[in-house]
């Protein structure tokens, strides 16, 4: 079952001629078992200074911060019977166990047992701890048989030999209520004495004790009513109240304020008692509580918390809004509310009802749909489905001649004269000498739901479905003329066009916009004065006081010269009948609003106080967590980057459940959005500093500010950045070093290259020079060789000539001598030595290599090899060797044999290889 918000009132049973009487009372919010997520029985309840709620539940300790319910179980899983919130600790009592819970740095409540402080020789007598109070800066835990007093370090056990049913700190005493033994007091020295002045109730069983004033105690008995003790004098309360409490069996007492006390009963819920008016009101299961058995009460600043045998409830005891709701269903949807002759009248779709002695009665003869209740000239007129009626002396009197009527408007400057908008047109009404006269105005044959006077002879009328008409009336208002006006730029045929006269301006609200009539242009134009109120419908206008409701039904706005106030109560707004929104002013402060199941009253003075109270309400940071870890609930939390993909910030805000808070996130990533049940869920945050602000609904009022930091990813952490800097410096140094080495290497390489190039150039120059020198020497060698060859050739010719003429010569001896000299000249060794020297300069080691390869070669063979290597032909060689060309060829042949050359091998090429 979903949690529901019920705004209920008190039921009084009446005689059969009336409906059940129901008067307005405090709004209540009920929390069902499946919502708070624990057992149905709730044995006690306590609030801290932030108005966070702590409940002693059958399954453990329940915590509620206004947004989140949380169940904390004891280590031994026993029932929590009692609870007390004191400063930053929450004390709980259970079966043979008591201790305290304290919030750690992560917002998680942790339990510390105190029973270990009791003397080891002491044994519990199967005890449960039903109550915890603070007395003289000590914490007192109560079982039925003993008191366990904790001073912060030790525990003192006090056994008064009584069945203790209640303890209450009063001045320097601890007041003890007992079973069948009345009331006792415990002194600071732990002496147990009967309470002075309580002798008359010494045999009663005490249910609860409360402080009414600084010197007056309220003592509630289980079966004999309520008493007060003041200045040691006992007095009994109202017999009527005590009779109720005796029947319903009193269990708990809470003082709401100096004039109002609430009693929780076992059998019939809550009983409210007004000390000033001596009035009694009930509030039980039939009126909205979840259970009639009240097990615990706790008063907050403006609210009363109720722990029940089945569920938890909270009542807004200072609300500026109260509700009347017809539980019988006979009232139906209320369309109008009026106060007339001291009586409140309700017009609904089933007829007219009124209150008499807090009894809701049906006005005889009024059955049928009521459209309006109008107060004019001291008369109350009812626009009804069956016509127009006057309510007088609590009777329903028809006004003859009228069909179904929507509304009535007074004619300006005419006493007791009115126009009625009916189902078929407009009728004029006149009240004269106690009689009503009616006449139908001609030429208006369509339904008219509302009429506003522009002038004495000109009106504006709205059709329920087809928009707006401007109508001129003749002098005696018997005939009408429909006037044309320009509305081409404005659609005024919409359903339920609203028409008003504000400061002599005729204004219209249609399609969520405000328009006005410009008489000079005879045209409908936008109403600039109300442009900021587009989307806000006017539902009340009287003497500078205005009520507006927005088109989405999210808020009511009250505006006057002295006050601007917004009402955002969702239960109120959701129950206002759409299209028929109205407000009736009872007095300067109280307004009534018809609802689809009753009506509500708004008290401006109380609403102003609530607004001031809301302005000082501050949310509490409850938890900061990711999927992996919890974080400290303090500003400046540091969230690792890899966990910032989903960060939840939970906050508590008392009496704010169901409200749609908004949040703003400022930082490297800006976000806005709505909270989810007190949680702000932030996703995919980048690193950096953030400020989270939580705002009230429809407001810029900040209720929470939380700063946190998302750490950079590991690769952007301070250590890594330092590493990057060192690495960069090292890299720069390395680059510089490598560049330097590379430059040096390049310079060396360039230097070597230059040296090589210079050496190459030098070698090339030397080679060229050597080549030239070789060529020169080759030429010289060749020339010298050719010269020798020519010389030898000439000598050979001379020798041959000398041989020819030898036989014919006269001097034969002389010729032989010449032949011998010629022969010596041809084989001159000096020529060979010169040749050999020059040849070796060009062809170093040629002869050595050749001799090494062929040691059997003769000097002539070597000469022939040299001549062949030089490329000389046989005919050039023959003179050099002093033989014929034929002889050279023969020598070449023999040389090939010695060199062991095949026929395919070329002798010249072979010798060139040496």
Secondary structure, 3 states (H helix, E strand, C coil): CCCEEEEEEEEECCCCCCCCEEEEEEEEEEECHHHHCCCCCEEEEEECCCCCEEEEECCEEEEECCCCEEEECCCCCCCCCEEEEECCEEEEEEECEEEEEEECCCCCEEEEECHHHCCCCCCCCCCECCEEEEECCEEEEECCCCEEEECCCCEEEECCCCCEEEEEEECCEEEEEECCCCEEEECCCCCEEECCCCHHHCCCCEEEEEEEECCEEEEEECCCCEEEEECCEEEECCHHHHHHHHHHCEEEEEEEECCEEEEEECCCCEEEEECCCCEEEEECHHHCCCCCCEEEEEECCCEEEEEECCEEEEEECCCCEEEEECCCCCCCCEEEEEEECCEEEEEECCEEEEEECCEEEECCCCCCCEEEEEEECCEEEEEECCEEEEEECCEEEEECCCCCEEEEEECCCCCCEEEEEECCCEEEEEEECCEEEEEECECCCCCCCEEEEEECCEEEEEECCCEEEEEEECCCCCEEEEECCECCCCCCCCCCCEEEEECCEEEEEECCEEEEEECCCCEEEECHHHHHHCCEEEEEEECCEEEEEECCCCCEEEECCCCEEEECCHHHHHHCCCCCCCCEECCCCEEEEEECCEEEEEEHHHHHHHHHHHHHCCCEEEEEEECCCEECCCCCEEECHHHCCEEEEEEECCCCCCCCCEEEEEECCCEEEECECCEEEEECCCCEEEEEEEECCCCCCEEEEEEEEECCCHHHCHHHHHHHHHHHHHHHHHHHHHHHHHHHHHHHHHHHHHHHHHHHHHHHHHHHHHHHHHHHHHHHHHHHHHHHHHHHHHHHHHHHHHHHHHCCCCCHHHHHHHHHHHHHHHCCHHHHHHHHHHHHHHCCCHHHHHHHHCCCCCHHHHHHHHHHHCCCCHHHHHHHHCCCHHHHHHHHHHHHHHHCCCCCCCHHHHHHCC
